[in-house]
Amino acid sequence: MSLLDRHTGFVRALRHGGLPVSLAEGLDAARALTVLDLADRETLRAAYAASLCKRHTHRAVFDTLFELWFPVGTATQEHADQADDTAREEPGGAAEGDVDAVDAEVFRDRLRELLLGEDDIALRRLAREAVGRFGGFDGPSGASWSAHMVGRALDPRTLMAGLLRAVLGGRLPGGVAERNARRMIQARVDRLNEHILSDVRRRLAEERGVERVAETAVKPAVESLDILRASRTDLIALRREIQPLAQRLATRLTIRQRAGRHGRLDFRRTVRASLSTGGVPLTTHHRPRRPHKPELVVLCDASESVSSFAHFTLMLAYALREQFARVRAFAFIDTVDEVTRFFERPGGDVTEAMRRLTAEANLVRLSGHSDYGHAFKIFVQRYGDVIGPKSSLLILGDARNNYQDPALAALAAMVAPARHAWWLNPEPERDWDTGDSIAGVYGRRIPMIECRNLTQLGRFVGELA
């Protein structure tokens, strides 16, 4: 593969991974290649990162793909791979599924020494040797590699007690010293696992093609993650992104509000003023405008299927509450309750507020399954007066009504008095109106917008205020 093909493939893979790489940025990176020493891999990585990474959250995706498209290519590595292949082909070797326990213990002794040191190059070398020795197996489609098999053979977690004793020396266990030692050792174990996974991907890319492996090797960038399908680790990363996203949106909204203070053009005054300049309107005049902050009313489905999306949307709305004159939040499953009280404490922990909402709010009437129709009826009866001509109504949910009455009249009574009304649906549009979804029915009464990740959520909120 030529350098140009490798460059274009790398940029394409970054875009597929969710990084917003423009054509100009790709060209900047290509120009950098003409002045760099291509043999210096870390300088090459730094140049690509400076040209193509806009945010720190993009770096994990970038590094994973860089390791695939620009792997270490040394004679030493080629020799090690050949030795590994020979070991796999030997009778009784790892290819036959019979891992040599004595060999594994030798690797564990070397690993114990490296985890007590700071030689990352030696740790990477050990990881590659371990992958070659323990990671190979014969799969349905031929020979393949597994990081799990390497981890099972080395099992670095079982070394923790001995490593702690070595690090602490004669000091008593417990306290700050032990916590710091555990943190240091765990960081090195995590680094070992990264090296193992990187080498497994490299080997798979050599056998199956780098494009094929790159399609499945990385998760999307955090702002492109599907909130409904996020893992526990993904949810933690998403939670960390709420406040920075709110700060960026707040700055953008403030600038837009300032720019809109001039009001509409006063044509008559502008023409009259142009008479002094021969009819050329050098100065424009505007009607006075009194900028106002809209009120926001949020009604969200808190059932288990969409609760994570509702939580993140509420977090963002309350992080942006300074941009609105008032924010009132309501949650429902098969009945509705106001949950504004959980967010009223200034500087409060939004995560704690969401925990209290789940535990204390009165959201279940009978079955605990979503009943949009009944929730809309109760909302109109109890809280219908909170929506007025200055209000923006925001409904969050997947519109899966479990074949209950949709209560379209109640929805119309909520939408009619609002200045604006939207429905954010976290499901992909292709799934609307399948099964018990009545997204199309509700979508004829209120604009329904697909909103599956933080990028779409941020784009929408940026247009809201």
Secondary structure, DSSP 8 states (H G I E B T S, - for coil): --HHHHHHHHHHHHHHTT----HHHHHHHHHHHTTS-TT-HHHHHHHHHHHH--SGGGHHHHHHHHHHHS----HHHHHHHHHHHHHHHSTTSGGGT---HHHHHHHHHHHHHHHTS--HHHHHHHHHHHHHHHSEEEETTEEEE-HHHHHHHH-GGGGHHHHHHHHHTTS-SSHHHHHHHHHHHHHHHHHHHHHHHHHHHHHHHHHH-HHHHHHHHS---GGGS-GGG--HHHHHHHHHHHHHHHHHHHHHHHHHHHHGGG-SB-HHHHHHHHGGGTT---S--B--------EEEEEEE-STTTHHHHHHHHHHHHHTGGGSSEEEEEEESSSEEE-GGGG-STT--HHHHHHHHHHHS---SSSSS--HHHHHHHHHHHHGGG--TTEEEEEES--B-TT----HHHHHHHHTT-SEEEEEE-S-GGGTTSTTB-HHHHHTTS-EEE--SHHHHHHHHHTT-
